[in-house]
Every structure is written in structure tokens, then in C-alpha cells.
Amino acid sequence: MRKQLATTRLVLLGTAGGPTPKRFRSAPASAIVIGEDVYIVDCGNGVARQMAIARLSAASLRAVFITHHHSDHNADFGNLLLLAWAAGLTDEVELIGPEPLGSMLKGFFEIQREDIAIRMADEGRPSLTELVSEHEVNEAGVVYKDENLVVTAALVNHPPFRTALAYRFDSADRSIVFSGDTTRSPNLISLAKGADILVHEVIYHPAIDALTSHSNAPRLRQHLLGSHTDVTEVGSIAKEAEVKTLVLNHFVPADGEVDERTWLEEARRGFDGKVIVGQDLMVI
């Protein structure tokens, strides 16, 4: 058993919201780092490379948590596992998230069956399929526990998904909560009660019309307004949850349409604690 280390770091690997590539922010992904152990929350496109830039060893991956199955949150979960394995992963990794996570993992392994078999034969690697176990989560409660931390999930509201999750990570020295994608959620507020850090998604309503005017999805505006939390609401959420620090994340829009000062000022409404406008590769 590994020795408990008391330093817990939060690394924001990607802070954009939405599936399309952005110029200034990467797709959603965050890391909890305790000693040499790495835990990933959401796997947007490019998460493995963001880890490399942040100098986080993919081979030190312990668990991966998916909040829901929009592609900006799960597009690279399989690639992350495959690339971690190529980087020298030898310890078991647990993959956690809503159904149908098991069938998705099985499908990814089938897609990469030839590469996995060849690398096992040519490079002497262990079986990747035997290194990864999945745990489908469809209700609230403790979903993961090891010598470093305890992870608890709550159900949040992100229609049209039946199951969308928020996660709380409690380590020896810190408690960090990720909202996932959600509207204002009493379940999230309860989960985050008294936490050191709440990482919460944000959307800026005044910019949505311009953002959606170029979209080929006629109901995108309706989805954005009905499935996310406006930045003017997050301060009151953080206050009600009695958290110490609010970190803004999953920005919509995310390509410079809204300046940092606006995000910060709007998020401070009703909250006296510390507010951080998240940036890619920021360490907190």
C-alpha cells in the first residue's frame, strides 16, 4: 500500500465547454494529484496531451471519473487509457461514470484490439483490458475509495440526460467538488457543503444569441439555457454551500467572447469567498 501524502493539488487541464475545438481553451478535463497519483475528472479531446504539458505522468493514473456522456466530457476516455498504457501504466485503473460506460469501454477495446495485441506481443506490455475495471454509477453515494481519498457522487440536473453526476473528492488535506454540467442543483449544494473548493460550470446568457446564431443545431440555444448555470447564479450557490473558494470552469462561450473581468464580477454576486476564473493548466 502506498503511503498517504497530505498535499492535494487541483490541475485544470481543459476549461472550455462544448464539443467544438477552441482557440484559447482546451476541452473539459481536470486532475486531482496526490503525491504521484493522478485522478482525472472528464476526458475531453486532448486530455492526455494536456497532462503531458502539465508534467503529469499518464502512467500514474489511478482512476477516471466521467460526469456525463456529452462528447466534450468523454471523447478521449479510451484514448487516455490507451496512451497511459503506452506510457508505462502497470497498475489497475478504475473507470467510473454513468451507464452505458461498460459497453463504451468494451467498444473502445474492440476498436483498438489490433494495436493492443501487437503492443503486447512486440513490447511485452500487460493486457490493457485486464488493467481497467469500470464502475457504472446511476445513483448518489460513495463511488470510489483508496488510501488517498474518498469520492462521493450526487445526481445533478443536465437534461436531456437521465444521469449526470457531480463528484466530491475528500483527501486528508482538502475537499474538492466538481459540479459537472448542471442547472442550479440542491443535490450539488448538499454535496459541496463546507468544501474547500467548488469547481462549477458557467454560462453567460447575454453572449448566447451570438454564439448560437452560427450553429446548425436549431435547438442549441434552448439546450444551453435550460441545462447549464448562468454565471450570475454561481456565487449564491457557493454561498449556500458554504465553500471557501469558487473556481469557474466549462466556460460557454469559451473562445474569448467574454472577458475575464466580466466572468469574475458576475460570479462574485452574493459570494464573499475567493473566486478564481479557471484557465487551462492552472494549478490550485
N, C-alpha and C positions, 0 to 999 in steps of 0.2 A: 504494500500500500504506500502511495506517495505521501510525503509529509505535507501537512496543511501549511500553506503560505498565506499570510494575512493581507497581502496587497492585491486589491482587485481593481483592474483598470477597465474602463469602457472605451472602446475604439469605434468611432463612426466610420465605417468603410464606404458606405454609399448613402446619400441623403435625399435623393430625388424621389418623387412619386410618379408613377405611371410607367407603362411598358416601353415607350419610345426612348431611344438614346438621347442624352442631353449633352450639351457642350460643357457645362460648368459643374455638374454634379453626376455622380455615378448612381446606379440602381440600388434599391434598398438592401442594406446589409449592415449588421453591427457585430462586434465581437466583445465578449466578456473574456478577459485574460487574467488568470490567477496563476502566478508563477510562470511556468512554461506551458500550462494547459490553456487551450483555446476553445471557447464555446461560441458558435455562430447563431445569430438570430436573423432569419431570412436570407435568401440566396438569389438576389437579383443578378442580372447579367454582369459578368466580370468580377465576381466576388473573390475568386482565387488570386487574380492579379492585384486587386486592392489589398489583399492580405500580404502579398509579396512586397508591395510598395510600403506598407506599414511595418515591414520586417516581422511579420508573424509567421511562424512555421506552420505550413499546412499539415505537416506530419505530426504536429502536436494537437490536432483536432480531437476533442473528446465527445462532443455532441453537437447536433444541428437542430435548430428549432424553427419550424415554419409556422407563421401566423395564420395564413390562409392561402388559397390556391389561385390568386391572380398571378399572372406570369412575371410581373416585376418582383414578386416575392419568392417564386420557386423556380425560375427559369434555369438557374445554374446549380441546383442542389445536387444533381447527379454528377455534373462536371466537377464540382468541388470535391466530392468523394473520390472520383477517379483521379484527379490531379493530386490530391493529398496522398493517395496510394502511390502514384508515380514519384512523389517527393519523399517516399520512405515510410509512409504510415504502416505501423505494425500492430498497434493496439486497437481494440474494438471501439467503434464509434456508434453512438445511438442516434437515430434519426426520428424526430418527434414532430407531429403535426396532425391536422385533421385528415379524415379519410377523403379520398382513396389513396393515401400515402403508400400503402403496401403495394398496390398494383402499379403505381407510378414508379416505384423503385424497381420492381420486377421488370417493367418495361424498359427502363434505362439500362439495366444489366443486359437485357436481350439486345438492345441496340449496340452496346459496346462488347458483346460477347467475344467477338474475334480478337479485338485489341487486348482484352483481359487475358484470354487464353494464351496469346502469343507472348505477352509480357511475363506471364507465369512461367512459360517454357523457356524463353530466351534469357530472362533476367532473374529467375529464381524467386519471384515475388510470391507472397502468400496469397491465398484466394481472397479477392476483394469481397465477394458475396458472403464469405464467412466472417469478415471483419465488421460488416454493417448489420445492425439489427434495427428494425423500425417499430415504432410505438404509435399507433393511431390514437388521437385524443379527440373526443367528442363531448366531453363534459368537464366541469371545473374540478380542480383538486391538484394535489402534488403529482407531477408528471415525470420528475427526474430527481435523483439524489445521488451524490457521491461524497468523497471525503472533502471536497472543496465547497460545495454549495447544495442548496435545495431550490428546486424550481417549481413554482406553482402557476397553474393556468386559470384564466377566467374566460367565460364566453362574453364576447362583445358584439356590437351591432354593426355589421357591414353587409347590408343587403346587396345582391340577392343571395349571398352565401348563407347556408344553414348554420355552418360552423366557422366562426372566425375567432381567433384567440389573442389574448394578451398574456404576457408572461412576467412573473416576478422572480428575480434571482436574489436569493439571500445567502451571502457568504459570511465569513467571520467578521469582516470589517465594513461591509456595505450592503445596501439593498437597492436594486436597480429594477425598474419596471418599464416594460415596452408595451405601448398601447396597441400595437398592430394598427390596422386600418379600422376605424370605428367612428360612429357618431358619438355624441356625449353618452357615456355609459356608466350607470350606477355600479355595475359589476366591476368596471375598471377602477372606479373611485375606491371601492372597498378593497380591491386587490392592492392598490397603491398606498393605502393608509399608512402614513408615517414613514414612507420610503425616503431614502437619501436622494434618489434621482428618479424622475419620471421622464421617459423619452416618449414624446407624444407627436403624432402626425398632425400636420396643419395644412389648411387650405385657405386661400384668400379670395373671398367671394367677389370683390369688385373686379378681379382680373379674369374671372371665369368666362365671361362672354367673349372676350378677345381670344382666349385660349381655345375655346370650342368652335369658334367661327371657321376655323380651318380644318376641322375634323370631318371625317366621312362617317362618323358614328352619330346618328341623329339624336340618340337619347343620352349622349355622353354628359351633357350639362345636367340633366336630371339625375344621373347616377352620382356625379361629383357632389352636387348639393345635398343629396339625400343619403350619402354613405360615408361622409367624412366630417371632420370637425373644423369649423371656422377658427382662425387664429384668435379672434376676439373672445372665444369661449374657453380657451385652454387655461388662461390664468385663473378663472373661477374653478375649473376642475382641479388644478394644482392646489388651490387654496382649500377646497373642500377635502381633498385627500391629505392635506397637511404634509406635503412633501417639502424637502429643503431646496431642491434645485429642479427646475423645469428645462428640459432640453428639447428644442424644436427639431422636428425630423420629418422626412417624407413630404417635402415641400411640393405643393401644387398651386401655381405653376413653379417650375424649378429651373428655368433657363435664363434667369436674370430679369424677368419681367417685374418682379417686386424687389425693392432694395432691402438690405439687411436692417436698416433703421426702422422701416415700416413693420417688418416681422416682429422686431423686438418691442416696439412701442405698443403694438396691438396685443401681443402676448402678455404684456405686463398688466393689463386691465384686471383689477381685482386681486392681484397676487403680489405680496411683498417679498417673496423669496427671490433667489437668484434665477435669472432667465438666460439661457445660452442659445444663440442661433447656431444650430449644428452646421458643420462643414465637413466635407469628406476628409478622412484621415485625422480628424480631431481626436485627441486623447483626453479623457475626462476622469 
